[in-house]
Amino acid sequence: MDLVKDLMTPNPFTVLPTANVGEAARLMDRRRVRHVPIADPDGRLVGLVSQRDLLRTAWQNSTGGDDESWRATPISNVMRTEIDTAQVHDTGAEAARLILSSRRSCLPVVDADGKLVGILTEADYVRRILRQN
């Protein structure tokens, strides 16, 4: 039985809640990922931003031109703060059920103190299937 710790990507990069949307967008583009956890300076998870959240922000703030002032929007205005999470000793099946039921494509993985230790995405499950075959 796979545990979350066996499937997750450990030590994911994060942005601070003081960052802006542009910083998060550049980081996501450079790292080629669709989610970025928001963590406080002590490493505790405080939010999560997805590519979809950034696109929504750009669209809502669009003036129809080339204005990209939306990039200055504080990430704290965009991030989701009600986040489903997993812990390292949860089973992969439990985490998969949570991903499916919440209709999200990732789960931040936290320790007992709420510190971010990893992230579990749909891609992690695909990688696991490919390794088994």
N, CA, C and O atoms as CSV, one atom per row, in Angstrom:
chain,resi,resn,atom,element,x,y,z
A,1,MET,N,N,0.854,-1.178,0.000
A,1,MET,CA,C,0.000,0.000,0.000
A,1,MET,C,C,0.897,1.238,0.000
A,1,MET,O,O,1.725,1.424,0.892
A,2,ASP,N,N,0.714,2.079,-1.021
A,2,ASP,CA,C,1.481,3.316,-1.118
A,2,ASP,C,C,0.982,4.330,-0.098
A,2,ASP,O,O,-0.220,4.481,0.121
A,3,LEU,N,N,1.927,5.014,0.512
A,3,LEU,CA,C,1.608,6.126,1.398
A,3,LEU,C,C,1.872,7.428,0.662
A,3,LEU,O,O,2.611,7.457,-0.323
A,4,VAL,N,N,1.267,8.495,1.142
A,4,VAL,CA,C,1.456,9.811,0.526
A,4,VAL,C,C,2.938,10.142,0.428
A,4,VAL,O,O,3.374,10.699,-0.579
A,5,LYS,N,N,3.725,9.812,1.453
A,5,LYS,CA,C,5.155,10.132,1.438
A,5,LYS,C,C,5.881,9.450,0.281
A,5,LYS,O,O,6.917,9.939,-0.169
A,6,ASP,N,N,5.349,8.322,-0.206
A,6,ASP,CA,C,5.963,7.597,-1.318
A,6,ASP,C,C,5.569,8.170,-2.675
A,6,ASP,O,O,6.228,7.900,-3.679
A,7,LEU,N,N,4.511,8.950,-2.709
A,7,LEU,CA,C,3.976,9.477,-3.960
A,7,LEU,C,C,4.267,10.963,-4.172
A,7,LEU,O,O,4.430,11.408,-5.309
A,8,MET,N,N,4.331,11.716,-3.103
A,8,MET,CA,C,4.393,13.182,-3.173
A,8,MET,C,C,5.729,13.684,-3.707
A,8,MET,O,O,6.729,12.967,-3.730
A,9,THR,N,N,5.706,14.937,-4.132
A,9,THR,CA,C,6.923,15.659,-4.449
A,9,THR,C,C,7.328,16.372,-3.160
A,9,THR,O,O,6.596,17.240,-2.685
A,10,PRO,N,N,8.483,16.021,-2.587
A,10,PRO,CA,C,8.859,16.631,-1.312
A,10,PRO,C,C,9.404,18.043,-1.490
A,10,PRO,O,O,9.866,18.420,-2.567
A,11,ASN,N,N,9.340,18.807,-0.416
A,11,ASN,CA,C,9.909,20.151,-0.363
A,11,ASN,C,C,9.548,21.025,-1.560
A,11,ASN,O,O,10.439,21.509,-2.258
A,12,PRO,N,N,8.276,21.230,-1.805
A,12,PRO,CA,C,7.902,22.051,-2.962
A,12,PRO,C,C,8.285,23.512,-2.740
A,12,PRO,O,O,8.382,23.981,-1.606
A,13,PHE,N,N,8.498,24.209,-3.832
A,13,PHE,CA,C,8.778,25.637,-3.718
A,13,PHE,C,C,7.488,26.340,-3.313
A,13,PHE,O,O,6.393,25.842,-3.575
A,14,THR,N,N,7.620,27.474,-2.688
A,14,THR,CA,C,6.471,28.241,-2.220
A,14,THR,C,C,6.694,29.710,-2.512
A,14,THR,O,O,7.789,30.120,-2.897
A,15,VAL,N,N,5.653,30.494,-2.328
A,15,VAL,CA,C,5.799,31.943,-2.300
A,15,VAL,C,C,5.217,32.428,-0.978
A,15,VAL,O,O,4.354,31.785,-0.380
A,16,LEU,N,N,5.712,33.570,-0.548
A,16,LEU,CA,C,5.220,34.178,0.681
A,16,LEU,C,C,3.889,34.882,0.428
A,16,LEU,O,O,3.604,35.263,-0.708
A,17,PRO,N,N,3.081,35.060,1.452
A,17,PRO,CA,C,1.801,35.759,1.280
A,17,PRO,C,C,1.973,37.211,0.858
A,17,PRO,O,O,1.009,37.840,0.422
A,18,THR,N,N,3.174,37.756,0.978
A,18,THR,CA,C,3.446,39.139,0.572
A,18,THR,C,C,3.775,39.263,-0.920
A,18,THR,O,O,3.928,40.372,-1.432
A,19,ALA,N,N,3.881,38.138,-1.610
A,19,ALA,CA,C,4.182,38.143,-3.052
A,19,ALA,C,C,2.991,38.683,-3.828
A,19,ALA,O,O,1.896,38.839,-3.285
A,20,ASN,N,N,3.220,38.965,-5.099
A,20,ASN,CA,C,2.113,39.382,-5.955
A,20,ASN,C,C,1.859,38.314,-7.022
A,20,ASN,O,O,2.636,37.372,-7.179
A,21,VAL,N,N,0.776,38.483,-7.736
A,21,VAL,CA,C,0.355,37.511,-8.747
A,21,VAL,C,C,1.431,37.326,-9.817
A,21,VAL,O,O,1.659,36.209,-10.283
A,22,GLY,N,N,2.085,38.407,-10.204
A,22,GLY,CA,C,3.135,38.309,-11.224
A,22,GLY,C,C,4.276,37.413,-10.798
A,22,GLY,O,O,4.780,36.621,-11.594
A,23,GLU,N,N,4.689,37.533,-9.540
A,23,GLU,CA,C,5.769,36.678,-9.027
A,23,GLU,C,C,5.362,35.212,-9.070
A,23,GLU,O,O,6.138,34.358,-9.500
A,24,ALA,N,N,4.158,34.925,-8.628
A,24,ALA,CA,C,3.679,33.543,-8.644
A,24,ALA,C,C,3.567,33.028,-10.074
A,24,ALA,O,O,3.943,31.888,-10.348
A,25,ALA,N,N,3.065,33.833,-10.974
A,25,ALA,CA,C,2.912,33.422,-12.375
A,25,ALA,C,C,4.270,33.117,-13.003
A,25,ALA,O,O,4.414,32.123,-13.715
A,26,ARG,N,N,5.262,33.961,-12.745
A,26,ARG,CA,C,6.605,33.719,-13.301
A,26,ARG,C,C,7.191,32.421,-12.746
A,26,ARG,O,O,7.783,31.635,-13.485
A,27,LEU,N,N,7.025,32.206,-11.460
A,27,LEU,CA,C,7.550,31.000,-10.833
A,27,LEU,C,C,6.872,29.749,-11.395
A,27,LEU,O,O,7.535,28.754,-11.689
A,28,MET,N,N,5.566,29.807,-11.539
A,28,MET,CA,C,4.829,28.660,-12.072
A,28,MET,C,C,5.241,28.382,-13.512
A,28,MET,O,O,5.372,27.226,-13.912
A,29,ASP,N,N,5.441,29.429,-14.281
A,29,ASP,CA,C,5.857,29.262,-15.671
A,29,ASP,C,C,7.266,28.670,-15.743
A,29,ASP,O,O,7.517,27.736,-16.505
A,30,ARG,N,N,8.169,29.214,-14.953
A,30,ARG,CA,C,9.561,28.744,-14.960
A,30,ARG,C,C,9.661,27.290,-14.503
A,30,ARG,O,O,10.441,26.519,-15.062
A,31,ARG,N,N,8.876,26.909,-13.490
A,31,ARG,CA,C,8.922,25.546,-12.953
A,31,ARG,C,C,7.974,24.588,-13.679
A,31,ARG,O,O,7.988,23.381,-13.437
A,32,ARG,N,N,7.154,25.144,-14.568
A,32,ARG,CA,C,6.210,24.359,-15.360
A,32,ARG,C,C,5.264,23.556,-14.475
A,32,ARG,O,O,5.118,22.343,-14.627
A,33,VAL,N,N,4.621,24.274,-13.537
A,33,VAL,CA,C,3.656,23.656,-12.636
A,33,VAL,C,C,2.359,24.451,-12.665
A,33,VAL,O,O,2.325,25.593,-13.122
A,34,ARG,N,N,1.286,23.828,-12.168
A,34,ARG,CA,C,-0.033,24.465,-12.180
A,34,ARG,C,C,-0.497,24.937,-10.812
A,34,ARG,O,O,-1.578,25.515,-10.695
A,35,HIS,N,N,0.312,24.698,-9.757
A,35,HIS,CA,C,-0.072,25.080,-8.397
A,35,HIS,C,C,1.141,25.609,-7.659
A,35,HIS,O,O,2.266,25.162,-7.879
A,36,VAL,N,N,0.895,26.565,-6.782
A,36,VAL,CA,C,1.968,27.001,-5.904
A,36,VAL,C,C,1.392,27.211,-4.499
A,36,VAL,O,O,0.446,27.976,-4.307
A,37,PRO,N,N,1.982,26.517,-3.527
A,37,PRO,CA,C,1.551,26.723,-2.146
A,37,PRO,C,C,2.063,28.066,-1.633
A,37,PRO,O,O,3.140,28.525,-2.011
A,38,ILE,N,N,1.273,28.678,-0.770
A,38,ILE,CA,C,1.662,29.924,-0.128
A,38,ILE,C,C,1.972,29.575,1.321
A,38,ILE,O,O,1.125,29.032,2.031
A,39,ALA,N,N,3.190,29.887,1.757
A,39,ALA,CA,C,3.612,29.540,3.115
A,39,ALA,C,C,4.140,30.774,3.820
A,39,ALA,O,O,4.731,31.660,3.202
A,40,ASP,N,N,3.918,30.817,5.121
A,40,ASP,CA,C,4.443,31.931,5.906
A,40,ASP,C,C,5.950,31.731,6.090
A,40,ASP,O,O,6.479,30.686,5.711
A,41,PRO,N,N,6.650,32.719,6.666
A,41,PRO,CA,C,8.107,32.590,6.821
A,41,PRO,C,C,8.552,31.373,7.634
A,41,PRO,O,O,9.702,30.949,7.519
A,42,ASP,N,N,7.669,30.807,8.448
A,42,ASP,CA,C,7.999,29.611,9.219
A,42,ASP,C,C,7.698,28.320,8.465
A,42,ASP,O,O,7.902,27.229,8.996
A,43,GLY,N,N,7.210,28.440,7.224
A,43,GLY,CA,C,6.932,27.264,6.410
A,43,GLY,C,C,5.552,26.671,6.585
A,43,GLY,O,O,5.267,25.608,6.034
A,44,ARG,N,N,4.678,27.338,7.349
A,44,ARG,CA,C,3.311,26.843,7.527
A,44,ARG,C,C,2.459,27.234,6.321
A,44,ARG,O,O,2.515,28.366,5.839
A,45,LEU,N,N,1.685,26.289,5.857
A,45,LEU,CA,C,0.800,26.509,4.714
A,45,LEU,C,C,-0.298,27.497,5.101
A,45,LEU,O,O,-0.988,27.309,6.103
A,46,VAL,N,N,-0.455,28.556,4.294
A,46,VAL,CA,C,-1.515,29.536,4.547
A,46,VAL,C,C,-2.447,29.690,3.358
A,46,VAL,O,O,-3.515,30.290,3.481
A,47,GLY,N,N,-2.055,29.153,2.205
A,47,GLY,CA,C,-2.900,29.281,1.025
A,47,GLY,C,C,-2.373,28.461,-0.131
A,47,GLY,O,O,-1.322,27.826,-0.042
A,48,LEU,N,N,-3.119,28.488,-1.209
A,48,LEU,CA,C,-2.755,27.763,-2.422
A,48,LEU,C,C,-3.285,28.549,-3.608
A,48,LEU,O,O,-4.411,29.047,-3.583
A,49,VAL,N,N,-2.472,28.657,-4.640
A,49,VAL,CA,C,-2.886,29.337,-5.866
A,49,VAL,C,C,-2.687,28.383,-7.024
A,49,VAL,O,O,-1.656,27.719,-7.131
A,50,SER,N,N,-3.681,28.321,-7.885
A,50,SER,CA,C,-3.591,27.476,-9.074
A,50,SER,C,C,-3.486,28.351,-10.313
A,50,SER,O,O,-3.732,29.557,-10.274
A,51,GLN,N,N,-3.122,27.723,-11.386
A,51,GLN,CA,C,-3.064,28.414,-12.666
A,51,GLN,C,C,-4.447,28.986,-12.997
A,51,GLN,O,O,-4.554,30.088,-13.535
A,52,ARG,N,N,-5.475,28.253,-12.681
A,52,ARG,CA,C,-6.848,28.704,-12.915
A,52,ARG,C,C,-7.144,29.987,-12.126
A,52,ARG,O,O,-7.797,30.896,-12.638
A,53,ASP,N,N,-6.660,30.057,-10.876
A,53,ASP,CA,C,-6.857,31.268,-10.069
A,53,ASP,C,C,-6.193,32.477,-10.732
A,53,ASP,O,O,-6.761,33.569,-10.758
A,54,LEU,N,N,-4.996,32.274,-11.263
A,54,LEU,CA,C,-4.280,33.372,-11.914
A,54,LEU,C,C,-4.973,33.805,-13.198
A,54,LEU,O,O,-5.056,34.998,-13.489
A,55,LEU,N,N,-5.467,32.850,-13.959
A,55,LEU,CA,C,-6.188,33.187,-15.189
A,55,LEU,C,C,-7.462,33.959,-14.871
A,55,LEU,O,O,-7.806,34.913,-15.569
A,56,ARG,N,N,-8.157,33.547,-13.822
A,56,ARG,CA,C,-9.376,34.249,-13.402
A,56,ARG,C,C,-9.051,35.695,-13.014
A,56,ARG,O,O,-9.780,36.618,-13.378
A,57,THR,N,N,-7.968,35.884,-12.285
A,57,THR,CA,C,-7.552,37.230,-11.874
A,57,THR,C,C,-7.228,38.083,-13.086
A,57,THR,O,O,-7.636,39.242,-13.155
A,58,ALA,N,N,-6.507,37.528,-14.033
A,58,ALA,CA,C,-6.167,38.275,-15.242
A,58,ALA,C,C,-7.423,38.650,-16.018
A,58,ALA,O,O,-7.557,39.776,-16.498
A,59,TRP,N,N,-8.336,37.700,-16.134
A,59,TRP,CA,C,-9.568,37.959,-16.883
A,59,TRP,C,C,-10.424,39.010,-16.191
A,59,TRP,O,O,-10.930,39.920,-16.848
A,60,GLN,N,N,-10.594,38.902,-14.883
A,60,GLN,CA,C,-11.430,39.848,-14.140
A,60,GLN,C,C,-10.867,41.259,-14.159
A,60,GLN,O,O,-11.614,42.231,-14.050
A,61,ASN,N,N,-9.552,41.374,-14.296
A,61,ASN,CA,C,-8.913,42.686,-14.272
A,61,ASN,C,C,-8.526,43.167,-15.658
A,61,ASN,O,O,-7.864,44.195,-15.805
A,62,SER,N,N,-8.936,42.431,-16.664
A,62,SER,CA,C,-8.591,42.788,-18.034
A,62,SER,C,C,-9.370,44.009,-18.495
A,62,SER,O,O,-10.569,44.135,-18.248
A,63,THR,N,N,-8.672,44.890,-19.158
A,63,THR,CA,C,-9.318,46.083,-19.724
A,63,THR,C,C,-9.509,45.931,-21.217
A,63,THR,O,O,-9.969,46.852,-21.891
A,64,GLY,N,N,-9.157,44.772,-21.727
A,64,GLY,CA,C,-9.307,44.535,-23.160
A,64,GLY,C,C,-8.063,44.909,-23.948
A,64,GLY,O,O,-7.992,44.637,-25.146
A,65,GLY,N,N,-7.094,45.519,-23.310
A,65,GLY,CA,C,-5.855,45.899,-23.978
A,65,GLY,C,C,-4.691,45.071,-23.487
A,65,GLY,O,O,-4.844,43.923,-23.071
A,66,ASP,N,N,-3.534,45.680,-23.546
A,66,ASP,CA,C,-2.322,44.990,-23.116
A,66,ASP,C,C,-1.961,45.304,-21.671
A,66,ASP,O,O,-0.849,45.007,-21.234
A,67,ASP,N,N,-2.875,45.895,-20.932
A,67,ASP,CA,C,-2.618,46.271,-19.545
A,67,ASP,C,C,-2.404,45.020,-18.700
A,67,ASP,O,O,-3.279,44.158,-18.620
A,68,GLU,N,N,-1.257,44.931,-18.081
A,68,GLU,CA,C,-0.954,43.784,-17.225
A,68,GLU,C,C,-0.811,44.214,-15.777
A,68,GLU,O,O,-0.060,43.604,-15.016
A,69,SER,N,N,-1.528,45.260,-15.393
A,69,SER,CA,C,-1.438,45.731,-14.008
A,69,SER,C,C,-1.989,44.699,-13.021
A,69,SER,O,O,-1.707,44.778,-11.825
A,70,TRP,N,N,-2.770,43.735,-13.510
A,70,TRP,CA,C,-3.292,42.686,-12.648
A,70,TRP,C,C,-2.171,41.904,-11.983
A,70,TRP,O,O,-2.377,41.296,-10.933
A,71,ARG,N,N,-0.982,41.915,-12.586
A,71,ARG,CA,C,0.159,41.179,-12.030
A,71,ARG,C,C,0.584,41.726,-10.666
A,71,ARG,O,O,1.231,41.027,-9.886
A,72,ALA,N,N,0.215,42.986,-10.381
A,72,ALA,CA,C,0.571,43.595,-9.096
A,72,ALA,C,C,-0.402,43.207,-7.977
A,72,ALA,O,O,-0.181,43.555,-6.817
A,73,THR,N,N,-1.463,42.496,-8.316
A,73,THR,CA,C,-2.444,42.073,-7.312
A,73,THR,C,C,-1.755,41.226,-6.240
A,73,THR,O,O,-1.041,40.282,-6.579
A,74,PRO,N,N,-1.950,41.535,-4.970
A,74,PRO,CA,C,-1.350,40.708,-3.918
A,74,PRO,C,C,-1.853,39.266,-3.996
A,74,PRO,O,O,-3.044,39.018,-4.187
A,75,ILE,N,N,-0.939,38.339,-3.848
A,75,ILE,CA,C,-1.312,36.928,-3.915
A,75,ILE,C,C,-2.315,36.582,-2.817
A,75,ILE,O,O,-3.124,35.669,-2.982
A,76,SER,N,N,-2.268,37.299,-1.710
A,76,SER,CA,C,-3.202,37.042,-0.619
A,76,SER,C,C,-4.640,37.361,-1.011
A,76,SER,O,O,-5.573,36.872,-0.374
A,77,ASN,N,N,-4.831,38.171,-2.044
A,77,ASN,CA,C,-6.180,38.478,-2.540
A,77,ASN,C,C,-6.711,37.379,-3.453
A,77,ASN,O,O,-7.911,37.320,-3.719
A,78,VAL,N,N,-5.843,36.524,-3.925
A,78,VAL,CA,C,-6.201,35.520,-4.927
A,78,VAL,C,C,-6.178,34.110,-4.355
A,78,VAL,O,O,-6.950,33.255,-4.788
A,79,MET,N,N,-5.312,33.860,-3.399
A,79,MET,CA,C,-5.108,32.494,-2.903
A,79,MET,C,C,-6.344,31.951,-2.200
A,79,MET,O,O,-7.127,32.685,-1.596
A,80,ARG,N,N,-6.484,30.641,-2.304
A,80,ARG,CA,C,-7.525,29.948,-1.549
A,80,ARG,C,C,-6.956,29.623,-0.178
A,80,ARG,O,O,-5.816,29.173,-0.064
A,81,THR,N,N,-7.737,29.848,0.848
A,81,THR,CA,C,-7.262,29.569,2.209
A,81,THR,C,C,-7.937,28.354,2.818
A,81,THR,O,O,-7.446,27.804,3.804
A,82,GLU,N,N,-9.044,27.931,2.252
A,82,GLU,CA,C,-9.687,26.691,2.700
A,82,GLU,C,C,-9.181,25.582,1.790
A,82,GLU,O,O,-9.644,25.410,0.663
A,83,ILE,N,N,-8.222,24.841,2.314
A,83,ILE,CA,C,-7.487,23.890,1.487
A,83,ILE,C,C,-7.552,22.508,2.119
A,83,ILE,O,O,-7.307,22.345,3.314
A,84,ASP,N,N,-7.883,21.524,1.308
A,84,ASP,CA,C,-7.763,20.145,1.753
A,84,ASP,C,C,-6.279,19.806,1.760
A,84,ASP,O,O,-5.549,20.203,0.852
A,85,THR,N,N,-5.829,19.081,2.768
A,85,THR,CA,C,-4.425,18.685,2.853
A,85,THR,C,C,-4.329,17.201,3.163
A,85,THR,O,O,-5.304,16.558,3.554
A,86,ALA,N,N,-3.138,16.686,2.977
A,86,ALA,CA,C,-2.835,15.303,3.331
A,86,ALA,C,C,-1.650,15.317,4.286
A,86,ALA,O,O,-0.960,16.326,4.426
A,87,GLN,N,N,-1.424,14.188,4.937
A,87,GLN,CA,C,-0.237,14.006,5.757
A,87,GLN,C,C,0.546,12.818,5.213
A,87,GLN,O,O,-0.005,11.966,4.517
A,88,VAL,N,N,1.822,12.771,5.534
A,88,VAL,CA,C,2.715,11.783,4.914
A,88,VAL,C,C,2.302,10.338,5.154
A,88,VAL,O,O,2.593,9.475,4.325
A,89,HIS,N,N,1.636,10.054,6.259
A,89,HIS,CA,C,1.268,8.664,6.557
A,89,HIS,C,C,-0.148,8.303,6.105
A,89,HIS,O,O,-0.613,7.193,6.367
A,90,ASP,N,N,-0.836,9.227,5.431
A,90,ASP,CA,C,-2.113,8.885,4.813
A,90,ASP,C,C,-1.839,7.916,3.669
A,90,ASP,O,O,-0.754,7.930,3.088
A,91,THR,N,N,-2.803,7.087,3.350
A,91,THR,CA,C,-2.606,6.195,2.207
A,91,THR,C,C,-2.834,6.965,0.911
A,91,THR,O,O,-3.552,7.963,0.867
A,92,GLY,N,N,-2.201,6.467,-0.132
A,92,GLY,CA,C,-2.392,7.075,-1.443
A,92,GLY,C,C,-3.841,7.010,-1.880
A,92,GLY,O,O,-4.332,7.917,-2.552
A,93,ALA,N,N,-4.533,5.933,-1.499
A,93,ALA,CA,C,-5.950,5.788,-1.856
A,93,ALA,C,C,-6.796,6.845,-1.149
A,93,ALA,O,O,-7.689,7.429,-1.762
A,94,GLU,N,N,-6.526,7.097,0.137
A,94,GLU,CA,C,-7.272,8.135,0.872
A,94,GLU,C,C,-7.070,9.497,0.214
A,94,GLU,O,O,-8.021,10.256,0.027
A,95,ALA,N,N,-5.825,9.793,-0.132
A,95,ALA,CA,C,-5.516,11.078,-0.760
A,95,ALA,C,C,-6.184,11.182,-2.131
A,95,ALA,O,O,-6.692,12.244,-2.494
A,96,ALA,N,N,-6.188,10.098,-2.887
A,96,ALA,CA,C,-6.828,10.110,-4.210
A,96,ALA,C,C,-8.326,10.373,-4.088
A,96,ALA,O,O,-8.893,11.134,-4.872
A,97,ARG,N,N,-8.961,9.742,-3.104
A,97,ARG,CA,C,-10.394,9.994,-2.888
A,97,ARG,C,C,-10.652,11.460,-2.552
A,97,ARG,O,O,-11.636,12.040,-3.011
A,98,LEU,N,N,-9.770,12.060,-1.753
A,98,LEU,CA,C,-9.922,13.469,-1.390
A,98,LEU,C,C,-9.724,14.371,-2.603
A,98,LEU,O,O,-10.465,15.338,-2.782
A,99,ILE,N,N,-8.741,14.067,-3.430
A,99,ILE,CA,C,-8.530,14.843,-4.659
A,99,ILE,C,C,-9.768,14.773,-5.545
A,99,ILE,O,O,-10.215,15.790,-6.074
A,100,LEU,N,N,-10.318,13.577,-5.704
A,100,LEU,CA,C,-11.502,13.417,-6.561
A,100,LEU,C,C,-12.733,14.097,-5.977
A,100,LEU,O,O,-13.475,14.764,-6.698
A,101,SER,N,N,-12.951,13.934,-4.681
A,101,SER,CA,C,-14.158,14.506,-4.078
A,101,SER,C,C,-14.105,16.023,-3.992
A,101,SER,O,O,-15.139,16.688,-4.048
A,102,SER,N,N,-12.901,16.574,-3.855
A,102,SER,CA,C,-12.784,18.035,-3.761
A,102,SER,C,C,-12.691,18.690,-5.137
A,102,SER,O,O,-12.740,19.914,-5.260
A,103,ARG,N,N,-12.555,17.853,-6.172
A,103,ARG,CA,C,-12.440,18.340,-7.550
A,103,ARG,C,C,-11.251,19.281,-7.710
A,103,ARG,O,O,-11.314,20.267,-8.444
A,104,ARG,N,N,-10.183,18.962,-7.018
A,104,ARG,CA,C,-8.913,19.692,-7.131
A,104,ARG,C,C,-7.908,18.740,-7.759
A,104,ARG,O,O,-8.135,17.532,-7.813
A,105,SER,N,N,-6.820,19.279,-8.221
A,105,SER,CA,C,-5.835,18.403,-8.843
A,105,SER,C,C,-4.551,18.295,-8.030
A,105,SER,O,O,-3.545,17.770,-8.507
A,106,CYS,N,N,-4.594,18.800,-6.788
A,106,CYS,CA,C,-3.431,18.641,-5.922
A,106,CYS,C,C,-3.840,18.701,-4.460
A,106,CYS,O,O,-4.907,19.203,-4.106
A,107,LEU,N,N,-2.962,18.175,-3.632
A,107,LEU,CA,C,-3.117,18.253,-2.183
A,107,LEU,C,C,-1.777,18.652,-1.586
A,107,LEU,O,O,-0.793,17.930,-1.751
A,108,PRO,N,N,-1.718,19.775,-0.901
A,108,PRO,CA,C,-0.504,20.054,-0.145
A,108,PRO,C,C,-0.378,19.017,0.972
A,108,PRO,O,O,-1.382,18.570,1.527
A,109,VAL,N,N,0.838,18.647,1.291
A,109,VAL,CA,C,1.099,17.679,2.346
A,109,VAL,C,C,1.762,18.436,3.494
A,109,VAL,O,O,2.797,19.078,3.314
A,110,VAL,N,N,1.153,18.351,4.671
A,110,VAL,CA,C,1.646,19.090,5.831
A,110,VAL,C,C,1.963,18.138,6.976
A,110,VAL,O,O,1.459,17.017,7.034
A,111,ASP,N,N,2.820,18.616,7.893
A,111,ASP,CA,C,3.093,17.834,9.096
A,111,ASP,C,C,2.087,18.225,10.179
A,111,ASP,O,O,1.170,19.003,9.919
A,112,ALA,N,N,2.249,17.702,11.364
A,112,ALA,CA,C,1.293,17.940,12.453
A,112,ALA,C,C,1.212,19.409,12.858
A,112,ALA,O,O,0.208,19.840,13.425
A,113,ASP,N,N,2.271,20.187,12.567
A,113,ASP,CA,C,2.290,21.614,12.903
A,113,ASP,C,C,1.800,22.497,11.764
A,113,ASP,O,O,1.825,23.723,11.872
A,114,GLY,N,N,1.351,21.878,10.668
A,114,GLY,CA,C,0.872,22.647,9.529
A,114,GLY,C,C,1.968,23.125,8.603
A,114,GLY,O,O,1.717,23.935,7.710
A,115,LYS,N,N,3.194,22.631,8.805
A,115,LYS,CA,C,4.294,23.013,7.917
A,115,LYS,C,C,4.234,22.177,6.649
A,115,LYS,O,O,4.000,20.969,6.683
A,116,LEU,N,N,4.449,22.849,5.547
A,116,LEU,CA,C,4.407,22.193,4.248
A,116,LEU,C,C,5.622,21.293,4.076
A,116,LEU,O,O,6.758,21.742,4.231
A,117,VAL,N,N,5.385,20.021,3.756
A,117,VAL,CA,C,6.486,19.076,3.543
A,117,VAL,C,C,6.472,18.486,2.139
A,117,VAL,O,O,7.441,17.852,1.721
A,118,GLY,N,N,5.383,18.690,1.411
A,118,GLY,CA,C,5.304,18.144,0.064
A,118,GLY,C,C,4.028,18.571,-0.620
A,118,GLY,O,O,3.191,19.269,-0.048
A,119,ILE,N,N,3.900,18.136,-1.861
A,119,ILE,CA,C,2.664,18.370,-2.608
A,119,ILE,C,C,2.388,17.110,-3.414
A,119,ILE,O,O,3.298,16.500,-3.975
A,120,LEU,N,N,1.137,16.739,-3.459
A,120,LEU,CA,C,0.699,15.542,-4.172
A,120,LEU,C,C,-0.219,15.986,-5.292
A,120,LEU,O,O,-1.238,16.630,-5.045
A,121,THR,N,N,0.133,15.648,-6.514
A,121,THR,CA,C,-0.653,16.063,-7.674
A,121,THR,C,C,-1.099,14.853,-8.476
A,121,THR,O,O,-0.634,13.733,-8.263
A,122,GLU,N,N,-2.002,15.103,-9.393
A,122,GLU,CA,C,-2.432,14.040,-10.292
A,122,GLU,C,C,-1.238,13.458,-11.031
A,122,GLU,O,O,-1.186,12.253,-11.279
A,123,ALA,N,N,-0.285,14.300,-11.383
A,123,ALA,CA,C,0.909,13.837,-12.110
A,123,ALA,C,C,1.717,12.835,-11.283
A,123,ALA,O,O,2.347,11.937,-11.842
A,124,ASP,N,N,1.703,12.982,-9.957
A,124,ASP,CA,C,2.410,12.020,-9.109
A,124,ASP,C,C,1.800,10.629,-9.230
A,124,ASP,O,O,2.518,9.629,-9.216
A,125,TYR,N,N,0.484,10.565,-9.348
A,125,TYR,CA,C,-0.179,9.268,-9.527
A,125,TYR,C,C,0.156,8.681,-10.895
A,125,TYR,O,O,0.368,7.474,-11.015
A,126,VAL,N,N,0.206,9.513,-11.913
A,126,VAL,CA,C,0.561,9.035,-13.252
A,126,VAL,C,C,1.988,8.495,-13.245
A,126,VAL,O,O,2.249,7.433,-13.812
A,127,ARG,N,N,2.913,9.216,-12.608
A,127,ARG,CA,C,4.304,8.748,-12.520
A,127,ARG,C,C,4.375,7.382,-11.824
A,127,ARG,O,O,5.129,6.505,-12.247
A,128,ARG,N,N,3.596,7.211,-10.771
A,128,ARG,CA,C,3.588,5.940,-10.044
A,128,ARG,C,C,3.097,4.803,-10.928
A,128,ARG,O,O,3.671,3.714,-10.914
A,129,ILE,N,N,2.061,5.041,-11.680
A,129,ILE,CA,C,1.546,4.020,-12.600
A,129,ILE,C,C,2.597,3.674,-13.643
A,129,ILE,O,O,2.789,2.499,-13.954
A,130,LEU,N,N,3.276,4.667,-14.184
A,130,LEU,CA,C,4.305,4.413,-15.197
A,130,LEU,C,C,5.469,3.632,-14.626
A,130,LEU,O,O,6.037,2.784,-15.314
A,131,ARG,N,N,5.841,3.901,-13.376
A,131,ARG,CA,C,6.939,3.149,-12.736
A,131,ARG,C,C,6.549,1.691,-12.537
A,131,ARG,O,O,7.400,0.805,-12.622
A,132,GLN,N,N,5.287,1.439,-12.278
A,132,GLN,CA,C,4.842,0.061,-12.041
A,132,GLN,C,C,4.768,-0.746,-13.332
A,132,GLN,O,O,4.805,-1.976,-13.309
A,133,ASN,N,N,4.665,-0.053,-14.440
A,133,ASN,CA,C,4.552,-0.773,-15.723
A,133,ASN,C,C,5.879,-0.790,-16.386
A,133,ASN,O,O,6.017,-1.343,-17.478
